[in-house]
């Protein structure tokens, strides 16, 4: 059978493109005993898991560290920082069987808070974390001090790392709007939006214990309440049972038995 030169050329191009663009399999390195000790000492979410779930958490952390580059600007990255970033990423998606942050390539840590010009020295600096857009698309910037504080005993219901990764989950459907359509069942969408606006009114009237930053917009409300859900689930369920119910369905995690 004779093949035309054009057909042969097309086949060669297809084969070449396959090898150029095929996704390389990322091989994760299992966490060391030292890594697991750092998690036990610093990540309450991990500490509260049973043996099987702890192993799953470790696997997800290792997979994240193998896939996402973590680098520092103006500081030296230590293993604790990497594990806290990875834990921030894993906690919101822990209930999902298979989830990859396809809209993230690297996380950049700054020593402290920064401003909109990405300066972390001098002037007014009040940004603790940011999900990049435009030329910064695929990147996340976190304040190292805010990241570490979020996992400290004094952080209360706030966790900057979790906050920013919830923004990424929200963004995965194409819009960072506080309604994560990739995660939230359709029947919960309208009740969720109604619930958000009712709670925002209560925050504005100083009748809610939710961080006032949540009234900034719907996206910030979702991220702030998600921090609350993961950091103090018992209190959230007691004070805001409807919010807790929808978030537990959205993240597929029931944190209060």
N, C-alpha and C positions, 0 to 999 in steps of 0.2 A: 504494500500500500504506500503510495507516495503522499507525503505531506507538503503543503505549500510552505515556502520560506516564511511567510507572514504568520502562519499558524505556529510554526516552530519558535519564531521570535516571541509571540505572545506567551507561549508556554514557558519559555525561558524567563520572561519578565515576571510572570506570576510566581514562579519558583523563587526567583531572586527576592521579590517583595515579601514573600512568606518568611524567608530567613532573616530579612532586614527588620521586619515589624513584629515578628512573633514575640510574644511576651515571655521574658526570661523568668523561669521559676525561681522564686526567692526562697533560699534555704535559711531557716531560722536556727539560731544556736540556743539550746536549752539554757534556762537560767541556772546560775551557779548557786551554791549554798549561801554564799555571801549576798547574792541578789535577793534570794528568798528571805533572808534575815532582814535586809533593808525594807522589803515590802511589809514584813510582819511588824517592824518597828515604826513604820511611817504611814501605812495605808490601812485605815480601819476597815474599809470595804473588804479588802483581802483577808484581814484577820478574822472577820466574822463568817467567812465561808467554811463549809465542811471540806474534808479531804479531797473528794472528787472535784468539787467546784474550784478549790484552790489550784489544783493541777490544770484545769481548764483556763483559769485566769492567767496562770504562768505561761501557758502555751500562747494565749492571745497577746500577752505582753511581749513575748519573744518574737512573735510574728510581726508585730508592729515595729519593733526595734530593727528587724531585718529589712523592712520595706520602706521606712521613713527615715530620712537623714535628720539628725538633731545637731545643731551647731550653736556656738555662742559668739556674741559680739561684745567685746570688752570684758570678757570673763572666761574662765576655764570651766568647761563642762565636766562634771564628775558623774559617776554611775548613778548616784541618787537622783540627780536631775533627770537623767534619761528614764529612769524607772518611774518617776513622778509624772513625766510627760506621757509615757506609755500608759500608765494607770489612768490618767485623765481621759485618754482616748478609749480605753477598754471599758471603763465603768458604764458609760451610757449605752454601749452596744453589747454588753455582756449577755443579755438575754437573747440575742440573735444568733442563730446557728452559723451563719456565714455572712460577715460584713467586712468590706474593705473601704477605707477612706480613699476613694478614687479621685476626690477633689483636693488631695493633699500630697505634696512631694517632700516638704521639709518643714521643720519647726526651728525657729530662731529664738534663742534666749538672750534677753537684755538683762543687765545687772539689776535694774530698777524700773520704775514706771517711766513712760516715754510720752512724747507728744505726737501730733499728726505729721510732723516732719521727721519722725523716727529719731529724735534726739533724746538721749537719756541722761543728759547733764544740763543743769541750769534751767532757768525759765519755768513756765508752768507745765508740769508733767503729771497727768492724771490717768493715763491709759495703762491698764495692767495687762491687757491682751487684745489681740486683733487678728481676725481672719482676713487674709489679703484678698484684694480684688484688683482688676485691671492688670497692670504690669506686675503686681504682687500676687496674682492668682496662683493658687496651689501652695501658698506659704502661710504659715501662722507665726505670729510674734507673741511671745510671752515674757512677762517680767519674771525673772528668776525669784526675786523676793516674794512676789505675789503667788507664784506657783508653790513655793515651799510653805508659805503661810496657809494656803488653802488646805494643806494636809496636816496642819498643826492642830493641837487640842483646843486652841483659842479661836479657831476660825468660825465656829458656830455653823450657820447654815450656808456659808459662802465658800466657793472653791473656783478660783479663776480658771484653772485648767479645764475642769468639767464644763464650765460656762462656755468657753471658746469651742470645745469639741461639740457641744450641743448646737452651737451656731452652724458648724460644719454639717451636722446631720440635717438641720433645718434647710441648709443651702442645697442639699443633695437633690432636691426636686426641681431646682432651677431658680428658686426664689427664697431669700432669707426673710420670711414674713411671719414667723411664729406659728405657722400651720404646717407641720412636717408631713406632707401628703404621702411620702414614701413609707412612713412609719405608722401614721394614724389611720385607723379604719374609717371609712367614709361616714359611717353613722355617728362618729364622734366629732366630726369637723365643725358642724354648726353649733352643737352644745359647747364645744371648746371655745369658739370665738365669743359666744355669748358670755361664757364664764369668765374669760379674760377681761372683757369690758366691764363686767360687774365688779370684779375684784379690783381693777384699776380705779374705779370710782371709790371703792372703800379705802384704797391706799391714799388717794388724794384727800379723803376726808379724815385721814389719820385713824382709820378704824381697822387696820390690818397690820399684821406683824411681818408682812412680806417686804423685802428691801425696796424702798421707794424708787430705786433705779429701774424697777420693772415698768414704771409708767412711761418710760422713754418712748417705747413703741412695742408692737406685738412680738417682734423678734426678741427684744430684751426681756419681755415678760416671760416668754417660754424658757429662755436660758436661765433667768434668775430663779424661777419656780423649779426648774429641773435641778439646779444646785441644791435647793431646799429638799427636794425629793430624795436625792442621793445622800445628803449629809445628815439630815434629821428627819428620816421618813416617819418615825413614830409621832413626832410633833405635827408634821404636815397632815398625817392621816387623822389625828385628833382634831386639829383646828380647821382643816380644809379637806374634809373627806371626799368631796366631789372632784377636786383637783387631783388628789392622790389617786383616785380610781382611774381617771382618764390617763394620767401619766404612767400608772402601772400597766395599763393596757398598751399604751404607746411604746414603752421601753420593754415590754414583755418581762417585767420583773415585779414581783410582789415582795417588797422588802420587809413587810411587817406581817408576820404569821398570826 
